[in-house]
Amino acid sequence: MARRSLRHLGRRSTLRGLTSKQPKVVALGGGMGLSASLTALRRITGDLTAVVTVADDGGSSGRLRDELGVLPPGDLRKALAALCGDDEWGRTWAQVIQHRFESRGELHEHAVGNLLIVALWEQLGDHVQALDLVGKLLGAHGRVLPMSAVPLELRASVRGHDPARPDELSTVRGQATVALTRGEVQEVHLVPNDPPAVPEAVRAVLDADWVVLGPGSWFSSVIPHLLVPQLLEALIETKARKVLSLNLAPQPGETDGFSPQRHLEVLARHAPKLTFDVVLADQDAVPDQDSLSEAADQLGGKVELAPVAAAGGTSREESGEGVARHDPELLAAAYDRIFRMHGRIGPWR
């Protein structure tokens, strides 16, 4: 009964200020990196779609995934929160869905938004329709889609995971573990290794004017999109222009010691046919511009350097680790300039 009573509600959230002159932008990633990109992009376009990884197995998401067999909702929740507006309605709902319970019982550390998303999945039986409904409730400035409709496990081949055997290759399982792994990640793959893409995500990529990949945890949030065959095919075939947005600093554990150009090299190894038009990097995070330009050229693109880091530097993620933080206004300005300089169509505003 409840399922039938909710199905009449609309599939798409209302995008405020949407005009035909605005670029259609698809942003891919997960976690805080994707949130940073979405917070910036919603400032410059009303036609915005987030495509989000679904391999998280830690925290509240991991518990819900294990107990109910659902997609991990955490990264989807973060993306929805990032798309909330800066008005009172948006700020209030962003805080509500990000709120975590504190208790001595089973609700401890569960996020309100995770429970809301999972409840709607059970009521509607449709991942996309439920996320659209949450977006409508929040007044989200865009749409959020999972990259696949099945929960995925991330596995990594890591050299030196055991410090006593620095040259030995080990298999590390689970996104939460890969993100903090010791040793050097060589490559990652998904289980199942041929997961189906969400059709709406594929269509969004094919219909986009611009696709933005990154920033974010390189092996656990960025590269996984390239391991979904239908999504990778869409990224290769789309007529959209593509931006690869680099992190402000290497991530301890996962990409510790990586140079900016090394990030490009490992991405190309996972998807050798994929090209990019622009590689965006913070101007203070690139010690060797020539090497980065050479790596970008191998991907078919050029480097754009811009000040995109927040003053003061870091914020704390849910893991408690201090991480470099993007400034949403500076990142928005960088994206806007790239879209105008490299776009095929005229002004959007």
C-alpha positions, -999 to +999 in steps of 0.1 A: +000+000+000+027+024+010+046+017-022+016+025-044+008+056-025+043+071-032+047+062-068+026+092-081+053+116-069+075+131-096+107+115-107+127+147-112+136+173-086+127+208-096+159+227-106+157+263-097+167+289-123+172+263-150+174+278-185+183+264-219+215+285-219+230+267-189+255+239-196+244+203-188+271+191-164+277+156-150+300+152-120+314+118-111+330+107-078+322+101-042+327+113-007+340+147+002+357+152-032+325+150-051+307+172-025+333+199-031+328+197-068+290+198-065+290+227-041+310+246-067+291+235-098+256+243-085+267+279-084+272+281-121+246+257-136+211+245-128+214+214-150+237+193-128+238+155-123+259+137-098+269+101-105+281+085-073+302+054-064+284+026-045+313+006-030+314+021+005+315-006+032+323+014+063+304+032+090+267+036+088+266+028+051+284-005+057+261-015+085+230-008+064+245-026+035+253-057+055+220-058+074+196-049+046+215-058+014+210-023+000+233+001-018+255+020+006+237+054+009+264+075+025+281+090-006+246+095-022+236+114+010+267+136+009+260+145-027+224+155-019+236+176+010+261+194-013+233+202-037+213+219-011+210+257-015+225+284+007+191+296+018+176+287+052+156+258+037+187+243+021+210+248+051+185+233+074+179+202+053+216+197+047+222+197+084+193+173+090+203+146+066+239+148+077+230+146+114+243+115+132+226+099+162+246+094+193+235+066+216+245+034+233+223+014+210+220+003+174+213+038+161+247+051+172+265+069+143+237+063+118+231+093+096+195+105+093+199+108+055+210+073+052+179+060+070+157+082+049+172+071+016+170+034+025+134+038+037+124+053+004+142+025-015+121+000+004+089+019-001+093+027-038+115-003-050+133+021-073+167+036-065+165+065-089+129+075-081+137+075-044+167+097-048+148+121-070+121+123-043+147+131-016+162+158-039+127+173-043+122+174-005+156+191+000+152+215-029+184+201-044+200+221-072+206+190-093+201+152-095+219+124-077+223+089-093+242+058-082+267+046-108+254+010-105+222-005-090+241-033-072+264-030-042+300-033-052+331-045-035+364-027-042+395-048-043+431-035-046+464-050-055+489-034-031+526-037-030+542-036+005+509-039+024+529-060+049+559-038+059+579-070+065+575-079+028+579-046+010+580-062-025+551-086-021+517-080-037+486-084-015+449-081-022+431-056+000+393-059+001+368-031+008+367+006+000+372+017+037+403-005+039+417+005+005+413+042+014+437+038+044+459+010+031+496+008+038+518+002+009+514+013-027+482+006-046+490-008-080+454-013-094+418-017-083+389-037-096+353-043-087+334-073-076+313-082-095+338-072-122+311-064-149+285-044-129+256-029-148+254+009-149+223+028-139+207+037-173+199+072-162+236+077-154+247+065-188+221+088-205+233+118-184+269+113-195+259+109-232+237+140-231+261+163-211+279+194-224+306+188-197+317+159-176+338+164-145+357+135-129+373+141-094+385+154-071+383+126-045+400+095-032+417+084-064+415+046-061+383+043-041+361+072-054+374+083-088+387+053-107+358+030-098+336+048-123+359+036-150+355+000-139+317+000-148+319-010-185+287+008-197+297+040-179+332+039-192+319+033-228+296+064-223+325+085-211+346+075-241+317+080-266+301+112-252+305+144-272+308+163-239+340+179-230+357+164-200+375+179-170+398+158-147+399+177-114+429+168-092+432+167-055+449+194-035+474+169-019+481+131-019+458+111+004+476+094+032+476+057+026+459+055-007+481+078-028+508+088-003+538+102-021+520+105-055+528+135-077+500+151-096+512+135-128+512+101-111+475+104-105+470+108-143+493+079-151+474+054-129+440+066-142+452+061-177+464+026-168+428+017-157+411+033-187+436+037-216+411+048-242+396+076-221+407+112-229+402+145-212+401+181-225+412+198-194+432+188-162+424+212-134+449+216-106+455+240-078+484+263-087+502+257-055+499+219-056+520+214-088+557+215-082+566+203-117+543+219-143+561+205-173+557+169-161+520+174-154+516+190-188+532+160-204+510+136-185+479+156-195+490+156-231+490+118-230+453+120-220+446+144-249+442+175-227+458+206-214+465+218-178+446+246-162+461+259-130+439+280-106+438+289-070+411+266-057+423+257-021+406+272+009+425+296+030+437+280+062+440+247+044+422+217+060+390+204+074+382+172+092+365+143+074+344+117+092+375+096+097+390+124+118+419+129+094+428+165+085+424+170+047+431+198+023+398+216+014+386+233-017+371+267-016+337+264-033+337+300-047+372+296-061+365+262-075+332+275-091+352+303-107+377+279-121+350+256-136+331+286-150+363+299-167+371+265-181+335+260-195+336+294-212+372+292-225+369+256-238+332+253-245+317+249-279+287+271-272+283+307-262+275+324-229+252+306-205+241+335-184 
